[in-house]
C-alpha cells in the first residue's frame, strides 16, 4: 500500500466487513507511523476480529493482537498549558506511546 493509510478508510472497512455483533465493539482507530491500531471494547471482540480478518484496498491485512502488555494511562491535574508533546515525552520514558493524547474536561 503505497498511499498513506487514512483512519476513515480503516473505519469504513471495519463497518462494511466485520460481523454485525462487532459493530458496537470498535471504540477507536489510530494510524501512527504506518501502523494502524484498532481499540475494541472487550478481549472477545479482538479475538473475533482476528478470526474474521480485514481487507483494505483489496489486500488481506495481517492482524496482530497488540493488547498484551498494553496499558491505558489517564493523567489528572495536568495544567492546561502543558503541551501534549511534553506529556508524551515524559510518558515515553515508561514505554511506547501510541497516538496523541486526548484531553477531557470534567
C-alpha positions as CSV (number, residue, x, y, z in Angstrom):
1,X,0.0,0.0,0.0
2,X,1.9,2.9,-1.3
3,X,-0.5,5.7,-0.3
4,X,-0.8,6.7,3.4
5,X,-3.4,4.7,5.2
6,X,-6.2,7.0,6.5
7,X,-8.2,6.5,9.7
8,X,-11.5,6.9,7.8
9,X,-10.5,4.2,5.3
10,X,-10.0,1.7,8.1
11,X,-13.3,2.7,9.8
12,X,-15.1,2.3,6.5
13,X,-13.6,-1.2,6.0
14,X,-14.4,-2.2,9.5
15,X,-18.0,-1.0,9.2
16,X,-18.6,-3.0,5.9
17,X,-16.6,-6.1,6.7
18,X,-16.9,-7.0,10.4
19,X,-19.6,-9.2,11.8
20,X,-22.7,-7.1,12.9
21,X,-22.2,-8.2,16.5
22,X,-18.9,-6.3,16.5
23,X,-20.4,-3.0,15.3
24,X,-20.5,-1.5,18.8
25,X,-17.2,-3.1,19.7
26,X,-14.9,-0.6,17.8
27,X,-14.0,2.3,20.2
28,X,-11.3,3.9,18.2
29,X,-8.9,3.8,15.3
30,X,-5.5,5.4,15.1
31,X,-2.9,5.4,12.3
32,X,0.6,6.1,13.7
33,X,3.9,5.8,11.7
34,X,2.3,3.5,9.2
35,X,0.8,1.2,11.8
36,X,-2.9,1.0,12.4
37,X,-4.4,0.4,15.9
38,X,-8.0,-0.6,16.5
39,X,-9.3,-0.2,20.0
40,X,-12.1,-2.7,20.9
41,X,-14.4,-2.8,23.8
42,X,-13.6,-6.4,25.0
43,X,-11.0,-9.0,24.6
44,X,-13.5,-11.3,23.0
45,X,-14.0,-8.6,20.3
46,X,-10.3,-8.7,19.5
47,X,-10.5,-12.5,19.1
48,X,-13.5,-12.2,16.7
49,X,-11.8,-9.5,14.6
50,X,-8.6,-11.5,14.4
51,X,-10.6,-14.5,13.3
52,X,-12.7,-12.5,10.7
53,X,-9.7,-10.5,9.3
54,X,-9.8,-7.3,7.4
55,X,-9.2,-6.4,3.7
56,X,-8.0,-2.9,2.7
57,X,-7.6,-1.8,-0.9
58,X,-8.1,-5.4,-2.0
59,X,-5.3,-6.8,0.2
60,X,-5.9,-9.1,3.2
61,X,-4.3,-7.4,6.2
62,X,-2.3,-9.3,8.7
63,X,-3.7,-8.5,12.1
64,X,-1.9,-8.9,15.4
65,X,-3.2,-8.6,19.0
66,X,-1.2,-5.7,20.3
67,X,-3.1,-5.6,23.6
68,X,-0.7,-7.7,25.6
69,X,1.3,-5.6,27.9
70,X,-0.7,-2.5,26.8
71,X,-1.8,0.0,29.3
72,X,-4.1,3.0,29.0
73,X,-2.9,5.8,31.2
74,X,-5.2,8.6,32.5
75,X,-3.5,11.6,33.9
76,X,-5.3,14.2,36.0
77,X,-4.3,17.5,37.4
78,X,-2.1,18.3,34.4
79,X,-2.2,22.1,33.8
80,X,-3.9,23.0,30.6
81,X,-0.9,25.0,29.4
82,X,1.4,21.9,29.4
83,X,1.9,20.9,25.7
84,X,0.9,17.4,24.6
85,X,4.4,16.9,23.4
86,X,5.8,17.4,26.9
87,X,3.3,14.9,28.3
88,X,4.2,12.3,25.6
89,X,7.9,12.8,26.1
90,X,7.6,12.1,29.9
91,X,5.3,9.1,29.4
92,X,7.5,7.7,26.7
93,X,10.1,7.0,29.4
94,X,7.9,4.2,30.6
95,X,7.0,2.6,27.2
96,X,5.8,3.3,23.7
97,X,3.2,5.9,23.2
98,X,0.6,5.0,20.7
99,X,-1.1,8.1,19.2
100,X,-1.7,11.5,20.5
101,X,-3.1,12.4,23.9
102,X,-6.8,13.0,24.3
103,X,-8.0,15.8,26.6
104,X,-11.2,15.6,28.5
105,X,-12.6,18.3,30.8
106,X,-14.7,17.3,33.7
